[in-house]
């Protein structure tokens, strides 16, 4: 078995995390393994070692494998800009836009590119672990599919079908998904995998026997529910902590086109720091610092921000001594103006809290960052930049680009800013919070990946797992 694909009964059933866990398990056993996702739809991206962008989940999976992420690991990335329009990224670079009305036709033409990326990975690694997208059983999306069974059939890859018992209805979801698939597609499903179980495994015995009898498929395993320090690709609210006394409060404005919200994961994991995402201006307080995160469409998010009363609430927050950080699009919003340098664009006034102007360019900046910070301390900082805008930057503030005269408002283009523990602690200390940890977030993630790998080793049926662990390249 040179490849295995995990497909799900729905979005959010744990495909990304389970692929990462399997990657970690194989890598720890000396298997050269790489992740692959044919098509991803997400505004959470990472910059690769070869200068492109891919879905953030595939970067996590590459970390689990102990390798650098490349554009071949996610050759098609769709980044929604509006309800019926999305930016199309092909092999890491902007390739145009997708219109919802032509989605099936336009993506079908990308199958050749997807297969070429997959074959490059398969030629270099012992095993390629593939992640599907959403569900393979959506009748309106099956024609022209390159993300689930359409890919699996074209690449001749076996499939495990994943369901999340924590969501409820997992047995109906697994059987129902198989019933919708064609006979040939059902034959491709090798096993079923149940994720997120809490409680006594003995209570499941009858239901598991029923499921295997009804579907004719073995249950590969029942993975327990685990509390993990891993990024949620498109669900930033799951681990948000509630307002409570005696902690440092971080309020993140969750505007409609929010991107790269995993920037906040290292803060969410910090002892004594409570991060919450807010969509109402009246929920902004209490907050020691308000963060405006990245945005896939800055003008529309800024209009939403103003219409919801956030602009007045933010100015009041600063007036009463609060801090503000804008990341990427969030920094552009804090400036004086956003100027359109592309045809059909319009200039948009900013909030005026930072003395910088932004010019939106057609070309996208994609850059990895790994250097010493100039402020607030000479400590390592790492991350990446993904943006269209160009802004006037103050190099003496790196990794920040600008700071207000009163020192309470900052802006940066660097995503992943808080991943290095020493920098995170220095930034929190600059606002008076001196209890910060110096542990790098990557260390936390690797510890979680090891816990997950251990769980999979103990729960997945050996006869299904051993072919992956025992596979070696002839080379």
C-alpha positions in Angstrom: 0.0 0.0 0.0 1.8 3.1 -1.2 -1.1 5.5 -0.4 -4.2 5.7 1.7 -7.0 8.3 1.6 -9.1 9.4 4.5 -12.5 10.7 3.5 -15.2 11.9 5.9 -19.0 11.7 6.3 -18.9 15.5 6.7 -16.6 18.5 7.2 -15.2 18.7 10.7 -15.1 15.0 11.5 -11.4 15.0 12.1 -9.8 14.1 8.8 -7.0 16.7 9.0 -6.0 15.7 12.5 -6.2 12.0 11.9 -4.1 12.2 8.8 -1.6 14.2 10.9 -1.7 11.6 13.6 -1.1 8.8 11.1 1.7 10.8 9.5 3.4 11.1 12.9 2.9 7.4 13.7 4.5 6.3 10.4 7.3 8.9 10.6 8.2 7.7 14.1 8.5 4.2 12.8 11.0 5.1 10.1 8.5 5.3 7.2 9.2 8.2 4.8 5.7 9.6 4.6 4.1 12.8 3.1 0.7 14.3 3.3 -1.5 15.2 0.3 -4.8 17.0 -0.1 -6.0 17.3 -3.8 -8.3 20.3 -3.2 -8.7 22.4 -0.1 -11.1 25.2 0.6 -9.9 27.4 3.4 -8.7 30.9 4.1 -6.1 29.5 6.5 -2.9 29.1 4.5 0.9 28.6 5.1 3.9 29.5 3.0 5.9 26.5 1.7 9.6 26.0 1.4 9.3 26.3 -2.4 7.7 29.8 -2.2 4.0 29.0 -2.6 0.9 28.7 -0.3 -1.0 25.6 0.8 -3.7 24.9 3.3 -2.6 25.2 6.9 -3.6 21.6 7.7 -1.1 20.3 5.2 1.6 22.3 6.8 0.7 20.7 10.1 0.7 17.3 8.5 4.2 18.0 7.0 5.4 18.9 10.5 4.1 15.6 11.8 6.1 13.9 9.0 9.2 15.8 10.0 9.5 17.3 6.5 9.1 20.8 5.0 5.8 21.6 3.3 5.7 22.0 -0.5 3.1 23.1 -3.0 2.6 19.5 -4.2 1.0 18.6 -0.8 -2.0 20.8 -1.7 -2.0 21.6 -5.4 -5.5 23.2 -5.5 -6.4 25.7 -2.7 -9.7 27.6 -2.9 -9.9 30.8 -0.8 -13.4 32.2 -0.5 -13.7 35.9 -1.0 -17.5 36.2 -1.1 -20.5 33.8 -1.1 -20.1 33.1 -4.8 -16.5 33.9 -5.6 -13.2 32.5 -4.5 -9.5 33.0 -5.3 -7.9 30.0 -6.9 -4.4 28.9 -5.9 -2.8 26.2 -8.1 0.5 24.8 -7.0 1.0 27.6 -4.6 0.3 30.6 -6.9 -2.7 32.7 -7.7 -4.3 31.3 -10.9 -7.5 33.4 -11.1 -10.9 33.2 -9.5 -13.6 30.6 -9.3 -17.2 31.5 -9.8 -19.7 29.3 -7.9 -21.8 28.9 -11.1 -18.9 27.3 -12.9 -17.3 25.6 -9.9 -17.8 22.0 -11.1 -16.6 22.6 -14.6 -13.6 24.7 -13.7 -12.3 22.4 -11.0 -12.6 19.3 -13.2 -9.9 20.7 -15.5 -7.5 20.7 -12.6 -7.4 16.9 -12.2 -4.3 16.5 -14.3 -2.4 19.0 -12.2 -3.6 17.2 -9.0 -2.5 13.8 -10.3 0.9 15.1 -11.3 1.5 16.5 -7.8 0.4 13.3 -6.3 2.7 11.2 -8.5 5.7 13.5 -7.6 5.1 12.8 -3.9 4.6 9.1 -4.5 7.9 8.8 -6.3 9.8 10.3 -3.4 8.1 8.8 -0.3 7.3 5.4 1.0 3.7 6.3 1.7 1.4 9.2 0.8 -1.5 9.9 3.2 -4.3 11.7 1.4 -7.0 13.8 3.0 -10.4 14.2 1.3 -12.5 17.4 1.5 -16.0 17.6 3.2 -18.0 14.5 2.2 -17.8 12.2 -0.9 -21.6 11.8 -0.8 -22.8 15.3 -1.8 -25.0 14.7 -4.9 -24.5 18.2 -6.2 -20.7 18.0 -6.1 -20.0 14.5 -7.3 -19.7 15.5 -11.0 -16.3 16.8 -11.8 -15.0 15.9 -8.3 -11.3 16.0 -7.7 -11.3 16.1 -3.9 -12.8 12.8 -2.9 -13.8 9.7 -4.9 -13.0 11.5 -8.2 -9.4 11.6 -7.1 -9.4 8.2 -5.5 -10.7 6.5 -8.6 -8.3 8.4 -10.9 -5.2 7.7 -8.7 -6.4 4.2 -7.7 -6.1 4.8 -3.9 -7.9 2.9 -1.2 -10.1 4.8 1.2 -11.0 4.8 4.9 -14.2 6.5 5.7 -14.2 8.7 8.9 -17.2 9.6 11.1 -17.2 11.7 14.3 -19.2 10.1 17.1 -19.0 13.2 19.2 -21.2 15.0 16.7 -24.0 12.4 17.0 -25.5 10.1 14.4 -22.2 8.5 13.4 -23.7 5.1 12.4 -26.3 6.6 10.2 -23.7 8.9 8.7 -21.3 6.1 7.9 -24.0 3.8 6.4 -25.8 6.6 4.6 -22.5 7.8 3.0 -21.8 4.3 1.7 -25.4 4.0 0.4 -25.0 7.1 -1.7 -21.7 6.0 -3.3 -21.7 3.9 -6.4 -21.0 0.2 -6.2 -17.5 0.8 -7.6 -16.8 3.6 -5.0 -18.1 1.4 -2.1 -15.7 -1.3 -3.2 -12.9 1.2 -2.8 -13.7 1.9 0.8 -11.4 -0.4 2.7 -12.5 0.3 6.3 -14.5 2.6 8.6 -12.9 4.8 11.3 -14.9 6.3 14.2 -13.4 9.4 15.8 -14.0 11.4 19.0 -15.4 8.7 21.3 -15.9 9.5 25.0 -16.9 6.8 27.5 -16.7 3.1 27.8 -15.7 1.2 24.6 -17.8 -1.8 25.8 -21.0 0.2 25.2 -20.2 0.3 21.5 -19.8 -3.4 20.9 -23.3 -4.2 19.6 -23.4 -1.1 17.4 -20.0 -1.9 15.9 -21.1 -5.5 15.1 -24.3 -4.0 13.5 -22.3 -1.5 11.4 -19.9 -4.1 10.1 -22.8 -6.5 9.2 -24.9 -3.7 7.5 -22.0 -2.3 5.5 -19.8 -5.2 4.9 -16.8 -3.1 6.0 -14.5 -3.6 9.0 -14.2 -0.9 11.6 -10.6 0.1 11.6 -10.8 1.5 15.0 -12.5 3.8 17.5 -10.3 6.8 18.3 -10.9 8.4 21.7 -11.7 12.1 22.1 -8.4 13.9 22.9 -7.7 17.5 24.1 -5.0 18.5 21.6 -2.9 21.6 21.0 -3.4 21.5 17.3 -4.8 24.2 14.9 -8.5 24.0 13.9 -8.5 24.6 10.1 -11.9 26.3 10.0 -13.3 26.3 13.5 -11.6 28.9 15.6 -14.2 29.0 18.3 -13.9 25.5 19.6 -11.1 26.2 22.1 -11.9 29.8 23.0 -11.8 30.4 26.7 -14.6 32.2 28.5 -14.3 35.6 30.3 -13.0 35.1 33.8 -11.2 37.1 36.4 -7.4 37.1 37.0 -6.4 36.4 33.4 -5.1 38.4 30.5 -8.0 38.8 28.0 -7.5 38.8 24.3 -10.6 39.7 22.1 -10.3 38.7 18.5 -12.7 40.4 16.0 -14.1 37.5 13.9 -15.1 39.3 10.8 -16.8 37.3 8.0 -13.7 36.8 5.8 -11.3 36.1 8.6 -8.1 34.3 7.5 -5.2 32.6 9.3 -7.0 32.5 12.6 -4.5 29.9 13.8 -2.2 32.9 14.4 -4.0 33.0 17.8 -3.5 29.3 18.8 -0.2 30.0 20.6 -2.0 32.6 22.7 -5.0 30.3 23.3 -2.6 27.7 24.7 -0.8 30.2 27.0 -1.5 29.6 30.7 -3.4 32.6 32.1 -4.4 34.0 28.7 -8.0 33.8 27.6 -8.7 34.2 23.9 -12.2 34.6 22.6 -13.6 35.4 19.1 -16.3 38.1 19.0 -18.8 39.1 16.4 -20.7 41.8 18.3 -19.2 45.1 19.4 -20.9 44.9 22.8 -18.9 41.6 23.4 -15.6 43.3 22.9 -15.0 44.0 26.6 -13.4 43.0 28.8 -10.2 43.0 26.8 -6.6 43.8 27.6 -5.8 43.6 23.9 -8.0 43.6 20.9 -6.6 41.7 17.8 -7.8 42.4 14.3 -6.8 39.2 12.4 -6.1 38.6 8.7 -8.9 39.1 6.2 -9.4 37.6 2.7 -11.3 40.7 1.6 -10.3 43.7 3.6 -12.8 46.3 2.2 -15.9 44.2 2.8 -14.7 43.2 6.3 -14.0 46.8 7.2 -17.5 47.8 6.0 -18.9 45.0 8.2 -16.7 46.2 11.1 -18.0 49.8 10.8 -21.7 48.8 10.3 -21.6 46.6 13.5 -20.3 49.5 15.7 -16.8 48.0 16.2 -15.0 51.2 15.1 -16.5 53.2 17.9 -16.0 50.4 20.4 -12.3 50.0 19.4 -11.6 53.8 19.7 -13.2 53.7 23.1 -11.0 50.7 24.0 -7.8 52.7 23.1 -9.1 55.8 24.8 -9.4 54.0 28.1 -5.9 52.5 27.9 -6.4 49.2 25.9 -4.0 47.7 23.4 -4.7 46.8 19.8 -2.8 44.6 17.3 -3.6 44.3 13.6 -2.3 41.3 11.7 -2.0 41.6 7.9 -5.4 42.8 6.7 -6.1 43.8 10.3 -3.1 46.2 10.2 -4.3 47.6 6.9 -7.6 48.4 8.5 -5.8 50.3 11.3 -4.0 52.6 8.9 -5.0 55.9 7.3 -6.1 54.5 3.9 -6.2 51.5 1.6 -5.5 52.5 -1.9 -6.6 50.4 -4.9 -3.9 50.0 -7.5 -5.8 47.5 -9.6 -8.5 48.2 -12.1 -12.0 48.5 -10.7 -10.8 48.9 -7.1 -11.8 51.7 -4.8 -9.8 53.6 -2.2 -11.1 53.0 1.3 -10.4 55.1 4.4 -8.9 53.2 7.3 -9.4 53.7 11.1 -6.5 56.1 11.3 -4.9 54.5 14.4 -1.6 53.8 12.6 0.3 56.3 10.5 0.6 54.1 7.4 -1.0 53.8 4.0 -1.5 50.6 2.0 -1.5 50.1 -1.7 -3.2 47.0 -2.9 -1.2 45.2 -5.7 -2.2 42.5 -8.1 0.8 40.3 -7.2 0.8 38.5 -3.9 3.7 38.6 -1.4 4.6 35.1 -0.1 7.5 35.0 2.3 8.7 33.0 5.2 10.1 34.9 8.2 12.9 33.6 10.5 15.0 36.4 12.2 15.6 38.3 15.4 13.0 40.7 16.5 14.0 44.4 16.9 11.1 45.0 19.3 10.1 44.4 22.1 13.3 42.3 22.6 16.1 40.8 20.6 14.6 37.3 20.5 13.9 34.9 17.7 10.7 35.3 15.7 9.4 33.2 12.9 6.3 33.1 10.7 5.3 34.0 7.2 3.7 36.7 5.1 0.8 36.3 2.7 -0.7 39.6 1.4 -1.5 41.7 -1.7 -1.0 45.1 0.0 2.2 47.1 0.3 2.5 49.3 3.3 5.2 51.7 4.7 7.2 49.7 7.2 9.4 50.8 10.1 12.3 48.3 10.3 13.2 49.4 13.8 10.0 47.7 15.0 10.4 44.4 13.3 8.4 42.1 13.2 5.9 44.9 13.7 5.5 47.3 10.8 4.1 50.3 12.6 3.2 51.5 16.1 1.1 54.4 17.3 2.7 57.4 19.1 1.3 56.3 22.5 2.7 52.7 22.0 -0.7 51.1 22.3 -1.5 50.1 18.7 0.7 47.9 16.6 0.5 46.4 13.1 2.3 43.5 11.5 2.3 41.5 8.2 3.8 38.4 10.0 1.4 35.5 10.4 2.4 32.9 13.0 3.9 35.8 15.1 3.4 34.1 18.4 4.8 30.6 17.6 8.2 31.3 19.2 7.8 31.3 23.0 10.5 33.9 23.8 8.9 36.4 21.5 5.4 35.7 22.8 6.5 36.2 26.4 8.3 39.5 25.5 5.2 40.8 23.8 2.9 39.9 26.6 5.4 41.5 29.1 5.3 44.7 27.1 1.7 45.0 28.0 2.3 44.1 31.7 1.6 40.4 31.6 4.7 38.7 33.0 3.5 35.2 33.4 4.1 34.1 29.8 5.6 30.8 28.9 8.8 30.5 26.8 7.8 27.2 25.2 7.6 27.3 21.4 4.2 26.4 20.0 5.7 23.8 17.7 6.9 21.9 20.8 3.3 21.9 22.1 2.0 20.7 18.7 4.5 17.9 18.4 3.6 16.7 21.9 0.0 16.6 20.9 0.8 14.8 17.6 2.8 12.2 19.6 -0.3 11.6 21.9 -2.5 11.2 18.9 0.0 8.8 17.2 0.1 6.7 20.4 -3.8 6.6 20.5 -3.9 5.5 16.8 -1.3 2.8 17.4 -3.4 1.4 20.2 -6.8 1.7 18.6 -6.4 1.0 14.8 -6.7 -2.7 13.8 -3.1 -4.1 13.4 -4.0 -5.9 10.1 -5.0 -2.5 8.6 -2.2 -0.5 10.1 0.8 -2.9 9.5 0.7 -2.5 5.7 1.4 1.2 6.2 4.1 0.7 8.8 5.8 -2.0 6.8 5.9 -0.3 3.4 9.3 0.6 2.1 10.4 2.1 -1.2 12.5 -0.2 -3.4 15.0 2.7 -3.6 
